[in-house]
Amino acid sequence: MAGEAPELSAQERAGKAFPVSWDQFHRDCRALTWRLNEVGPFHAVIAITRGGLVPAAIVARELGVRIIDTVCIASYDHDKQGELQVLKGISDAAMELGGGTGKGLLIVDDLVDTGKTGKLVRDMLPDAHFATVYAKPKGRPLVDTFITEVSQDTWIFFPWDTALSYHPPLRDGAA
């Protein structure tokens, strides 16, 4: 409509940037694993794709879990959150391991933001343990274990979404 401001992307609405390097992300995933080691054992790891793939691989390796499944949900189109779409559900074999409710299963994602994706997966596996590396306040109540909480207006730049480039100093003339 005329006179309306264009819709801002999540990144534009987020006032704070939180860049995470591969080294930092690996350390945070290992720290998550130390906490999860006290909670397990787990029959299988369920990665929420795509963000949960990397942390799920690290967690599964560290915990010695050999069965890894995915639940594929599309919620972001680059940086705009839209309607949730289940592209691939959890396999029958993984559901069976969790007794149909997720008991003994570990759900892993990189981040819980608004909680929409987390709620959808929680509804699929209500008794599973849900772990994320990072958590924002709106989604935090859905998560059982996480490492770092960031404010809702923080945009996390994950290492797989970034490349090395020059960034000018915050203050003009500070270079």
Order of alpha helices (4+ residues) and beta strands (2+ residues): alpha-beta-alpha-beta-alpha-beta-beta-alpha-beta-alpha-beta-beta-beta
